[in-house]
Amino acid sequence: QVQLQESGGGSVQAGGSLRLSCAASGYTYRLYCMGWFRQAPGKEREAVARIYPRSGSTVYTNSVKGRTTISQDNAKSTLYLQINTLKPEDAAMYYCAADRRADCGGVKVFDFEYRGQGTQVTVSS
């Protein structure tokens, strides 16, 4: 059974940083596409970043490029999202997601097969 558990959210001031973690279990972690998406109250889901299995190549949404890094530790089956220079518009519930399909590149992160319960990020100005 695939399980994803996020942690690391919290309340920070604008300009600060956070590192979110996602502990995965129940599957062969290194074979799955992994990603993060977020959703703020009253707004649509937004894919934030993804990382591909094997190659480790990454993709970011424009609004976080240059200040966000997605990474993973395959030995620990853990996904990370480092967000720097946080802005009030980054405030949202952040979800970790996983997908085993070989063509996951054509799937939006928030449509991945599996997701966690989310971790809340609050940014005060």
N, C-alpha and C positions, 0 to 999 in steps of 0.2 A: 504494500500500500504506500503510494507516494505521499510524503508529508513534507511540507515546507513551513518553517517557523521563522518569522522575521523578528528582529530585535534592533535596538539602537536608536529608535525614534526618541523625540523629546521636544522640549521647547528651547529655542535658541534665539538670540538677537540677530537681526539682519547683519550680514557680513561674517557671521560665524560659520562653523563647519560641523558636519555630522558624518558618521560612518554607520551605515545600515548593514546588518548582517542577515543572512538567510541560511539557516541550517536545513539541509535536505537529507531525507532518509527514505528507504523503501525501494530504491532503484539504483541503477548504475549511473551515478551522477555524471561522469565524464562524457556520457553518450548523448546528453540532452542539451538542447538549446536552453539558455537561461536568460532571464531578463527582469527588469523592474518596470512597473507602471504605477501611476498615481491617479488619485481622484480627489478633488476638492469638493466641498458641499456645493451643490447646484451646478457643477461643471461636469463635462464629459471626461471619461477616462483618457489618460494621455500616456502613451508609451514613452518611457524615459531613456532606457538603454537596454541593449542586448549583447550577449556574448555567445559566439558559436563554439560548439564542441570541436575538439581536435585542433582546429586552426587557432582558436582563441581570439579571432578577430572581433572587433566591437563596433557597435553602431549607437549613435546618440541622437536624441532629438535636438533640434537647433537651440531651443531655449536653455539647455544645460551644457552645451558644448563648450569646452575650454575650462570648465570649472567642476566637472564631474568625471569620476573614473569608476567604471565597472570592472571588477576583477573577481577571481575565484581561486580557491585552494582545493584542487581536486582530491588531495589526500584527506582533507577534512570535510569534503562534500559541502562546502560553504561558499556562498556567493556574497559579494560585498558591493556596496555603492557608497563611494566617498563623494560628498557634495560640499564644495567650498563656496565661499562668498554667497551664502544663502540670502535669498530675497523673499519678501513677503509672499510673492506669487508662487514660491516653492512649497508653501504650506499645503499639506494634503495628507491623505492616508496613502502610504506607499506599500505596494504589494510586490512580492517576489513571485515569479512564474516560471514554469518549466514545460518543455514540449519535446517529445521524442521523435517527431516526424523528421525525415531526412530533408524535406522541403520547408522547414520551419521559417526560412527566410521570407516566404510569402505570407506569413501569418503575423498579424499584429500581436504584440506582446500581451495585451490584455485579452486576447483570444487563445493564448496558449492553453494546453490541456489541463494544467494543474496550477493552482495558486495558493498562497498562504492566506492567513487571516488579516495581515496588514499590520503596519506600525505607523503611529501618528507622528507627523512632523509639524510643529507649530513654529512660525517665524514672526517675531515681533519687531516692529520698526522703531 
